Structures are given as structure tokens and as C-alpha cells.
Amino acid sequence: MTTDKNLKEILLDILDNLSGEKEGDLERFKFSLENADYEKKAPIPKGRLQEADTRMKLVDLLCEYYKEHDAVNVAISVLEKINLRDSADKLKEARKKVLGPQQTPETSANAYRVKYREHIKNKYSAIKDMNARLGENVKLNSRYTKLIIVNEHRHRKQREHEIMALGRRHAEIMAERASPITIGDLFDSDKDGQSPQIVVLQGAAGIGKTLTARKIILDWANEELYQSRFDYVFYINCREINLVSEQGSVEDLISKNCPDQNAPTKEILMNPEKLLFIIDGFDELRFSFNQPTGNLCSDPCKKQPVEIILSSLFGKEVLHKSYLIITTRPTALEKLGQCLKDGHCTYAEILGFSEHERKEYFYKFFGNEEQARKAFNFVKDNEMLFTMCFIPIACWIICTVLKQQMEAGEDLAQTSDTITGVYMLYLFSLLEGHSSNPEKQQVQGNLKGLCSLAADGLWRQKILFEEEDVKKHGLDKPDSLFLNENMFQKGIVCERVYSFIHLSFQEFFAALFYVLEKEETAKKSETAIQSVEKLFEKCGKSRNYLMLTVQFLFGLLNKKRMENMEKNLSCKFSPKIKNNLLMWVKEKPFLSLFNYDKLLSDKEEMIFYLDYFYCLYEIQETKFVQSAMNHFTELKFTHHTFTKMDQIVLQFCIKNCCKLESVHIEKCRFLTEDPNEDSPGPCKWPLRLEWCHLTDAGCRALSAILRTTQSLTELKLPDNKLGDAGVRLLCEGLKHPNCKLQTLDLWKCRLTGACCGDLGAVLRTSQSLTELNLGGNKLGEAGVRRLCEGLKHPNCKLQRLLMWSCDVTDACCGDLAAVFRTSQSLTELDLGAHYSLGDAGVRRLCEGLKHPNCKLERLKLWSCHLTDASYGDLAAVLSTSQSLTELNLSHNKLVSVSKVPQVLFDNKLGDARVQLLCEGLKHPNCKLQKLELWDCGLTDTGFGDLAAVLRTNQSLTVLNLGGNKLGDAGVRLLCDGLKHPNGKLQKLDPICDCLTT
């Protein structure tokens, strides 16, 4: 008789006794089962209990739902709850006899879980900061801040390699990806109702993958996460796994997670669907994972090499009902994907902190509210630092540095503004913290060995170093400031291994290796380190794991930083490295991948190219960057989303591109709010941002560019949702004395009259602005009046004002007429597409046009529904004005106009109306130079009148007759006028459109 059968039998005996002792006890038992709360597992559904209409079916249901051992425990709990304690005691006694001394409840999987939870809480509740001294630690829950996680996997084609170590493109992903999820949602069912068995949690270096993994297992142990889903959660650190050389099994992996040797591993393995394995750091594993399927193992107790054990778990060959969470850097996603079983996996990505979470992190880190507020406000005002704080590792570094500066009473504004600067400042702060003992001298003495170790590990893609590796680089006494000491089990003994406090620090020291002066006695054969030329060459071929090292390399070669490093670390820098770097930037990657004079618009190439801009930004030396950017005359970006950091970097490089003629940015999005104010550059270039979804937030960045960039002369922002608030920000920059902008295009930018006061203030102060396009904005009467106040100011230099379709009324025209009488600069005004000017409005305009001080040369009144009276007033202007040379009356019904100089599009004037025009054109005061009569319904008769004008007019040089029906007689008449010796016409266009067959 088996144990399982005996357990069922004793349950059946108890239920038999219930039905025999007292009527209704069995029904009470079933009713209480509906609300039974055991180990946070949901009660048996009511419908299934109702179907169990016999005692035997009820026993089967209990054992099926809870498993045999737990079914007995549930029954005891329910019996005690309904006050049937005698029955409960009998069941306890019977259970004790059945289980025997070898398998007591205290050693069962369920009972052991209580002990295991306590072990996990003790092990994972505290974390150590990277710079923690002996005995210093922090409670994980007091520091952990929620991270943004999205459950979408970005394939390699979408992103060629992992995000840069500090994750600089996270804001873009956050905006484009699905709504964020929490760690509790990782195993939620998809739209088809399928729950994943494997969750791949990816993210850049320092983004918080390990902390998230530890948070998951700690929350489970605290009974706050996955209670009904998993009975056991096991954490497997891939760094430790790399050091395991002996064979083992899945059962051994479980045993190593347990607090003692009494773990009921066999019983735990009986329910694989209740197990979760967290594999932390797949990208750090050294295995190839090229195992054929036949080598995989399905027995969780069979000992195999570690690579086969992990491959079997990933491929669901062993414990195929178990669940996995695998964390990895994106570079290893392709390799991991080859190991996973199709159809069982979902991907999620950690993007870092949102702005709210960054603030929360600061307050948690400092503990002191006043210090936290001061530090956070400082970082928020520094765009570079604030952007870096998207990444937890960078946030920690910045908080660490700021806290030390504040405690020392230093000015926070002295903090460096690049990644290299922040890492250097942190490095120096650690050295200062140990200046009272020999440890600082030890660090300085070990520096070259530390850098050599870092570079060697970088080329080997190795981050864990055994003692022999450390000794090979002359580090007999490992540097405790920058190398973490780890104790790992190896068989029956422990092994000591070392790692940098974070991979990004290894990359920093690897870069430092290349800038330090080398000793001739260095043994190159013992390491995998390649020359700096090889570093550049490999980095120039593709975006890869070397890019951040190269970025640090640029940053370290800043002259002031080199001086600080030499002073603080007592070391010398190589004098040749900077020239080598400049030669590489000018020749290697740019020559092989791009044209010298143009940046291609392909998205992948733009992203690749931005990496090099980041490198140039790190060095922060104008002369160097100007030399590196010397060959570019045009930059073009399309369909790209620029993060906050992208904008700062791009702005810096563009300003230092001496031969740059234009920057064309089309259909791009700008997500920056506060710009980094760099020094103005020497190059001149127009900036065109068409249909770029700009809002008032983006205007803050543009305003700073206007204040600092004396080279920017043209800014075109058509069809963006700037609004009045955005224009107000722009005007702050436009009024700055450094601003040299000449042309500003705000067509269709959702403006109202509220912004015209700000624009008027600009017109009163700006000494450079000569052209302003406000077309397509509903300015209204009050807005136009405010604008005219600026136009009338003697300091106003505006020459061309476009205001078509701006809700200008007849009342506004009096203010515009006053502008005509006073302005010495305005030569062109476009008031097209205004149906509400009326006769009174045109009359007021004409009063100003007739004033002897009026300097207007071009007036456009197309589509204004003008009447006969209006054209009478215009005729009077034409007979007196000495400046008006162009008049556009397109799409108006002309009736009686005697003198019309210039542009007349689509006016079905007919011959009679042209006759009136020609009378005005023959007037000796007429100054018309260009006449356009496009599609005006002219016939031979009308061309005869025009021929008479050509014989007498001394100013007309251009005549456009396109779209009119010109017959043989009309051609002859026109030719007679053209042949006259007094004619001044230089261009007749396009006559071919007028000929009939």
C-alpha cells in the first residue's frame, strides 16, 4: 500500500465519520472549503465542489487540487475552523502514523518553504553600495525604486547592439513602446490567454537588472509576489556559475540556494510547475551553448556539465513545466534566443527611471529631505546629469558624488557635465576618502596594473578575474577600492575572485590604459590587449562593446582632465594618443562609411554616426572637434527621434563644424526640455525643422540656441504645435543681444493674438530680424495691433512680413497704415486670404501707402474679396506711390482699376479690365517692374492693349501671360509692341501656354 493511497484512505475515514456523527457536519466541511486559504492558494471553485457529490469524489478533488500532503493539512485547518477539533486531532494522529519518522511535516516541501523564505529574506534584504566599507549595507527595500519595464522585445534589426552602457536612448523607447508593466505582471497571460514560461528581462549595463532580480525573490519571500503561482523561487548568479568546473545537476542548483543540507529537493522537484528559476546575467556566461539536442538532459538529478544543465533548462528539456526569468544585456539576445524553446518565451525590457522615479531615488538615497531637494534641483537644472540619471548606476554615482561634495561644503556647480567627468570625480572622491592611509598610494602604484587588467578583460570579454589574472598584471595586493572581492564555492573549498565594481568602471579603466604612458618592458604576449589603432578599427566597423571605452578615451584626453588625472594619480599621459585619435576621427570611420560632405538619412546610419558625435562631445575641446568635423558641409536627419542627450551632443558638434552650410532636420521629434548652453561656434547655417511635432517644451531648447549661437541666421518651424507659450520662450532668445537671427518662419504654428505682444517686443529690440512669417495663425484684431506697436518702433529692422490668413479685419488696417507712414524698413506685406478687409480696410491701407514716407514695395492682397471701391483706392495709390512695384490681387473680382503694377494671378479680368489696367500701366508715375496676368481670361483684344503698354512703359521688365488664350491676331499684336524701340521688357513667360492650335 503506497503512501498516497494511505493519505486518501485516512481522509475518507474522517469524512465517513463526519457523515455518521452529526447530520450536516459534512456539508459544513464542504461549505468551509469554498473559503479555505492555504499557502495563499485560491480555494477550490464552488462549481467543482458541487460536482463532488460523494465522499470519494470529494477526497479525489482535495488530493488533485492540493496534492495529497497538503490536502490533509487543508482538511485539518477546515475541521478546526468549524470546531470539529476531535476529528482534526484524529486526522493529525493518522497522518503522523502514515508519514512515519523519515518524512515528518517539518521536512516536507511545504513546511521547509517557511524556513527557505526566512533564509532568502536574510540573504537578499540588504545590499552593499559599490563603495561600502566593512559592515556598511543598505536595506534593498529602502533604496529600490521602481523601474520602467515594457514587455516588448526589440530585435537586433531594430537595434544593432545593446544600448550604450548608460542607456542614452531610453526616453525614446518609453514614448514609443507599450504601457509599462510591473514585476508582478511578467507572467500575465497574453491576448490569447497564454502565460509565458520564460521571461527574458533585458537592459543595458547598469540599468538595474540584478537589483530587479533580487527584488523579485525578496518580494516572493516576503509573501508579496507570486504567492499562488510559485512554491519556490531560486536565484542563480551567472558570475558564480562561470566558476563551477565540476559536474552537477538541477537538483544541485536547488540545494545551493537552500540554507542547509536537509532540503527536500526530491519533493520540491515533484511539482516543477510551482518552481521559478531566476538566471541573472546570461550575457556573462562563457559557454558557447552550441550543444546538439541529443546532448541535453531531461533528468533533474543527473549530473552533467553546467553548460548542459543550463541548456536543458533554457530549452525546456528538463523540468519543462518550470518557469524562468533570465536577465541579460542586449548584446547576448541573439545567443540566448538560440537556446530557448520556441513558443515558451516573452521579452521585457528595463528602460530605467522615469523623471518621477529619479526624484524618488534621490530622496531615498539622501534620507535627508533638504539635501535631497537641493541635490535633485541641481541635477535637474543640468541637462547632462539629469539625463544620465535615467540609468540607476549613473544615478547612484551622481548621488554619491553630490553627497560627498555637500558634506564637504563644496559648490555643486563644479560637478563635471560629461560621463567621463562624473566618473573621474567619483574616482577622485574615493581616493580622497582614503587619503589618511597608505591605500591611496597603493592605488596610484597599482594604477597601470589595474588599467592593464581592465583592458585585457575587455578584449577577452571577461569581467571575473581569478587571483592568477590579477597577479599577472602586477596586482599582488588587489586594489580594494575598484575591485570587488567575491567568495564562491568550488567543490569543498571557497575560491576568491575579483571584478570591477561595475562593467562601466572596467571600460573606464580600459580607456585609461590607452592614454597612460607605457613602459618599454611591458610583456604584450601575456595579454589579449590590442593596439589603440586596432581599438579604433574594430569600433569603426560596427557598433559594439568597445564603444563606451572609446567614448571614455575621448573624455580622458580633455586637457584639463589630463592635468587633473596627472595631479591626482601621479601618472603621465601619452603625448601621441591625441593626434592618433584625431586622425582616426577624420579618416577611419567617416571615410569608410560616409561621404565627407553629407550625412545620409538612413536611420541606422544616423544612430551609428551619433555614437561618434557622443565621442566628440566627451572631449569638450573646441579646436579638436572643429578639426574632426572640418569636412562636413551639410547634415541631414529625417524621421528620427532625438533624446535629450542626443540634442545636446548634436548641438555641440554642429556649433563646432566650421564649414557646415546647412542643417536639414525633417519630420523628427525633439524630446528635450532644457538645453546645455555651450559657447557659440564660428559656422553659419540655417536650421529648418519641418513637421517635427515641436511643442512649447522644444522651444526652450531653441531659445537657448538663439541666445548662444551667433551663427544661426535662419529658423524655420512651419506646421509645429508651438502655441503662444512656445513663442514666448522663443522670444526670450530672440531678444538676447547674442541672437543674430534674420529669418523666422512660424507658419501654421497654432498662434493667437496673445503672443503678439512678445513678438512686438522682439521687433523693438532685435537688430537682425528682417523676415517674419506668421501666415496661417489666427492673430485677430488685438494681436495685429500689438504687432504694429513693434513695427512702428524706430529700432525695428523688419523688411518682410507675411500675414496671410491671420484674421486681419478692416479695423486692423488703420494700425497697418500707421506702420506704412513710420516704418523705414518694411518693404513687403502679405495680407492674402482675408475676406473681411472690406472697402473700409483697403481705404485705410491706401491712406498709408500714399504717404510720402511709405517704403513698401510689395503688397499682396490675394483672395480678399475686394470690390470696385477698393480698386479705385488702389488706383490712386498707383498714381502717387514712388515705391510700390508689386501688387498681388489674385483671386479677386476686379472691376475698375486703372493702375496695377505687378502680380495678378487667376483674375478673370477679361479684356475690358485689362484695358483699365493698361491705362494705369501707361501712366508716367507707374513704377511697375513685373506684371503677372496668369489665367486672366485675356483674348486678342486684351493683348492689343498690352502691346500699347510695352511701347510706352519705361519700367516693366517681366510679363507673365500664362494660362490665357492667345490667338494668331494676339501674337501679332504682342509682337508689334515687343519690336518697338522704346520697349524695356526683358522676359515674357510662359508664352507657350497661351498659344492655340
Secondary structure, DSSP 4 states (H G I P E B T S, - for coil): --HHHHHHHHHHHHHHHHHHHSTTHHHHHHHHHTT--BTTBPPPPHHHHHH--SHHHHHHHHHHHH-HHHHHHHHHHHHHHTT-HHHHHHHHHHHHHHH-TTS-GGGSHHHHHHHHHHHHHHHHSEE--TT--TT--EEHHHH----EEE--PPPTTTSSSPPPTT-TTHHHHHHHSPPPB-GGGTT---TTSPPPSEEEEE--TTSSHHHHHHHHHHHHHTTSSSTTT-SEEEEEEHHHHHT--S-B-HHHHHHHHSSSTT--HHHHHT-GGGEEEEEE-GGG--------GGG----TTS-B-HHHHHHHHHTTSSSTT-EEEEEE-GGGHHHHHTTSPTTSEEEEEEEE--HHHHHHHHHHHH--HHHHHHHHHHHHHSHHHHHHTTSHHHHHHHHHHHHHHHHTT--GGGS-SSHHHHHHHHHHHHHHHTTTSTHHHHHHHHHHHHHHHHHHHHHHT---EEHHHHHHTT-SS--TTTEEEEEEEETTEEEEEEEESSHHHHHHHHHHHHHBPPPTT--GGGS----HHHHHHHHHHS--TTHHHHHHHHHHTSHHHHHHHHHHH---B-SSHHHHHHHHHHHHHHHHHS-SSB----HHHHHHHHHHHHHHHHH--HHHHHHHTTT-SEEEEES-EE-HHHHHHHHHHHHT-TT--EEEEES-EE--SS---PPPPS--EEEEEES----HHHHHHHHHHHHH-TTEEEEE-TT---HHHHHHHHHHHHTSTT----EEE-TTS--BGGGHHHHHHHHHH-SS--EEE-TT-B-HHHHHHHHHHHHTSTT----EEE-TTS---HHHHHHHHHHHHH-SS--EEE--S-TT-HHHHHHHHHHHHTSTT----EEE-TTS---HHHHHHHHHHHHH-SS--EEE-TT------S---SEEES---HHHHHHHHHHHHTSTT----EEEEET----HHHHHHHHHHHHH-SS--EEE-TTS-B-HHHHHHHHHHHHSTT----EEE-GGGGB--
